[in-house]
Amino acid sequence: MAENKKLAAQPANLNSLIDYQEGSVVSRTIIDKNAGTVTLFAFDQGEGLSEHTAPYDALVYVLDGEAEVTISGKLIKMKKGELTIMPANEPHALSAVTKFKMLLVMIRK
């Protein structure tokens, strides 16, 4: 987390804080507090997160590329600049249509 202190009180370009890795999903935690977390993700094309639930609301903001997000069986096609909220306790999954970066903000109750 010492590296993240360098981000405090100055501008940072989110896209430059994480790189794509072939055949992988890469993550970088920016903030990890009792109230919630802020995490950057970079997905190679075709990669994703399988269906799961979380006990907290989560905001997904697409920084780059395109993704398909499924929330309680509803397919949402997303692209750069768009966001959605994944409600607590609802099953959700993500799949990268192209290489895709997102910012995930999870708010704990």
Secondary structure by P-SEA (a helix, b strand, c coil): cccccccccccccccccccccccbbbbbbcccccccbbbbbbbccccccccccccbbbbbbbcbbbbbbbcccbbbbbcccbbbbbcccccbbbbbcccbbbbbbbbcc
